[in-house]
Amino acid sequence: MSTKPALSFWQIWNMCFGFLGIQFGFALQNANVSRIFQTLGADVADIPILWIAAPLTGLIVQPIVGHYSDRTWNRLGRRRPYFLVGAVLTTLALLYMPNAPALWIAAGLLWIMDASINVSMEPFRAFVGDQLPPRQRPLGYAMQSFFIGMGAVVASLLPWLLTQLGFSNTPGPSGIPDTVKYAFYAGAAVLLGAVLWTVLSTREYPPEALLAFDESAPSATPSIDAKAAQRHGLWWTLAGVIGALLLGSRHGDHELYLLAGGMIVYGLSLLWLSRSQRGDSPVHSPSKANMLSQVMSDLYTMPDAMRRLAWVQFFSWFALFAMWIYTTAAVTAVHYGSTDTHSAAYNEGANWVGVLFAAYNGFAAVAAVVIPLMVRRLGLRISHLINVWLGGAALLSFLFIRDPHWLLLSMVGVGFAWASILSLPYALLSDNLPAQKMGVYMGIFNFFIVIPQLLAASVLGVLLKVFFHGQPIYALVLGGASLIVAGLCVLRVREPANPTMQTAMTTEASS
């Protein structure tokens, strides 16, 4: 058999079902961690740096997991061992997070939780590429978007629903309301159960079978210009050092040290790559190359489609990160008129943010059905442009809407943008990746999700203080503008050469 057989609807359902649980935990984190931080005494200006755990762990963990999962094969398979380990660790973090006695413990638990979520999440993206033929991959990613939406709807609504059921929504002795605690407990159970469903109900192709399927992009790695890599590495390192020195001399905001540090790390990684490409280097031989040199080599020579999509992802995820970390502070301050985390108004507003987050995820689940129809008529690029522009307009509308109930209308646009961001870039990319490197390239693609989040954590607090008098509502405005730019960037990406990719999203969904 030279091509992968098509899977049935229910087989694709089972292989994607675990994403419901992962997103359940992810949505609880997004909707409630800022609330927990503020309750434990965090200043609004410090929230971005506390959230640094999320993008930084993704930047480190996902390429490592991708690299090793490409090389894993045991009784559980190739990707499923990572699903299971990540789910168990995330479950433990969810159980303890709402009981954190101090801010530094909550921040540490966020690191553990996000690292564990990433251990499970990254292989799920590669799992679709492994298991499905090219014409079904868009359906697989759309199915993941559907489960992401459904899981996040319930998870984001949980504190509000528990309030309606009579659970206390006022801070207890620990400072965290019972509604938040029991929401996290329920999330832990759902996450572990959903991932176990996928682990037990699916099977994987062994490595030799994947290599036999003649459907992936050419796997030959382009040659690397060691001198150019060295030159770029020196420039990035020098720029980072100069930036750090300037911040030190002017007593700059400590968040910006993260940006300078990131430039230095990237520069040093390029210098390591240039050294590994020299003929006399002990890691020059592919058989002796270590993980860092291999990952950096794949990053430096990534396919052109990935390079162009990087800018789309950059501006999209900068906007999403701004929304996740500032919506609670913005809505409670502007629409409920309170910044006191122990007041009834603040906690009512924080619960409403959970409803809003549930709403945009619910609309995303609907969009996962509508987007294939858009793609069939308009193509992948124009469909993605329209969807992210809807999201941009939605975030901008927070500045003008004053009745919090009308913010539900804004969530329609956010939902379509979210569903599109989770599916169409992967549909544009997947046919350009070799099967034997699907995991590591999906991990590298994640760089362009987490780097903008690191940038947001570095500069958003500073931008708000310098230009917007510390008002968090303007973080959402910056996010809206960023989504508009993301839509323009997608016009630089070529449509896939394989026309079945676009039609499959509709024909498979209707079968």
Disulfide bonds with the S-S distance in Angstrom:
none
